[in-house]
Amino acid sequence: MAESMKGLKRTHRCGELSLANVGEVVTVMGWVQKQRNKGGIIFVDMRDRAGILQIIFEESDCGTENFEKASALRSEFVVAVTGKVEKRSGAVNENLSTGEIEVRATQVRILSEAETPPFPIEADSKTKEELRLKYRYLDLRRPDLQKNLILRSKISTTIRSFMAEEGFLEIETPILQKSTPEGARDYLVPSRVHPGSFYALPQSPQLFKQLLMCSGYDRYFQIAKCFRDEDLRADRQPEFTQVDLEMSFVDVDDVIAVTEGMVAKVCKEAIGHEVQLPIQRMTWQEAMDRFGSDKPDTRFGMELKDVSEVVAGCGFGVFTGALASGGSVRGINVKGQAEMPRKKIDALVDFAKGYGAKGLAYLCVMPDGSYKSSFAKFMTEEELSALVAAMDGQPGDLLLFAADKLKIVWSVLGALRCELAKQLELIDNDKFNFLWVTEFPLLEWSEEEERFVAMHHPFTMPMDEDLALLDTDPGKVRAKAYDIVLNGVELGGGSVRIFQNDVQEKMFEVLGFTKEQAWDRFGFLLSAFKYGVPPHAGLAIGLDRFVMLLVKAESIREVIAFPKVKDASCLMTNAPDVVDSKQLEELCLKCDVPVKEEE
């Protein structure tokens, strides 16, 4: 039967005790990790968020009643133990921070009994994630998850401290706001008092933080909850947290400097890593040309090479056909892999097709200098030698080529180099390679909507020297936009904002908005801009992703207390779920759910 604490006070957490406490009488409280009854002596491993502590019960020390209670302890019972800290009588456990000590118990109280959990509460769990997420409250007791969330808390505290020192004000922005559908899908919230009208949950605090700049707050930040109704991946959730900031009277370098300082402080405080400042910068064009990605992983080489001019007049129709239709031919050099089995090469071809390629051409420079290739018969010896030279090919190298529209070539080879780096174990997982990618295209063409759409958002400032191109060649306009990348993952991004009315109106025009449409969606912001708006810029960093990368987790679910799964549902609470018909009536809603056809 469970007992009360009866005036007991916890003096220490389990993992906080050390040799410095030897001789002290302490009271610790937590969960039973394991109980081992050796007859006249009972060993109990006790756990709380600070770590594991060994407790020893002997009848001569604690009395018959307490000894009997100790013998009844089972995994996950919640107990309070009072006893004296001693140096371990047995072997030191080097795997525990408390491995040099133990507590000789004089009293135990069983505060709560527990059923046998559906899986062991242990680090590096081999239990299927679906089961762990169903019982997330148990999963969260595991030491590795607790370590992640404790570090996340420390990171948030460090960010707040740094931003305050830099003169930023933490200001909360609304969760219920107006829907401005431009980008990912909004989560909508029906209004009871305004039937037929809806709020949207924020995809970011973008418009409100710009309004705060109009209001004279100069430097704003927020650790903000954001929501996007989009398909999930390992580093995405329907609700996520971002470190959001905005600054007035600044340009690109000012935002980058503050962000670098924050990132460096977090890395130093959280994991003891020194970030070398300033962080390397690379234009979007260079990143795409060298790595086929606007978030390149620079921990390894295997960079893309443009061989379009080298193969322009060759006899291989796949290459010349791609070039004739305005495409490109590019390749990567997989060093030392010329003798890769054909089965593996075929698997790489299938991988490339998954990214839009029609195929993948390969050329093996064999150790004896001869060539083995899928297209050698279509090219002369001189043409092949020129191609190998352009790729810096050496005996033993495997050369892989994509020939298609440039966007597809980038996508295919960018993904392929990362896949090969994983397969060949070329990545140093102890590296933290930060990179700024700058000068993004302002716009990209949407085939679906048959119009230009903003690559970031409609309030991004064009590069000054490209302003004239908005009228003549919008697709070539570069933006004052910048992303910060860590180990091939976009950590966050931002931009200098448009603050001149004429530039903003031109931007809306290029995006295909009429003046009425622009004012209908963004009128409150445009109205505010009439009353004096300072030049301003900002950025947001994904906190979940940042913590995930720092702790080297495979998924952001490992650093979020109660995450959703791939279909945006919660296995623990069964959300989303149907609601009472009365609730729907109050909201003037009627559900018309499609009936699934029986197979």
Secondary structure, DSSP 8 states (H G I E B T S, - for coil): -----TT------GGG--GGGTT-EEEEEEEEEEEEE-SSEEEEEEEETTEEEEEEEEHHHHHHHHHHHHHT--TT-EEEEEEEEEE-SS---TTSTTTTEEEEEEEEEEEE-----SS---SS--S-HHHHHHTHHHHTTSHHHHHHHHHHHHHHHHHHHHHHHTT-EE----SSB----SSSB--EEE-SSSTT-EEE--S-SHHHHHHHHHTT--EEEEEEEEE-BS---TT--SEEEEEEEEEES--HHHHHHHHHHHHHHHHHHHH-----SS--EEEHHHHHHHHSSSS---SS----EE-TTTTTTSS-HHHHHHHHTT-EEEEEEETT-TT--HHHHHHHHHHHHTTT-S--EEEEE-TTS-EEESSGGGS-HHHHHHHHHHTT--TT-EEEEEEE-HHHHHHHHHHHHHHHHHHTT---TT---EEEEE--BSEEEETTTTEEEESS-TTB-B-GGGTTHHHH-GGG-BBSEEEEEETTEEEEEEEEB---HHHHHHHHHHTT--HHHHHHHHHHHHHHGGG----EEEEEEEHHHHHHHHTT-SSGGGGSSS---TTS-BTTTTBS----HHHHHHTT-----------
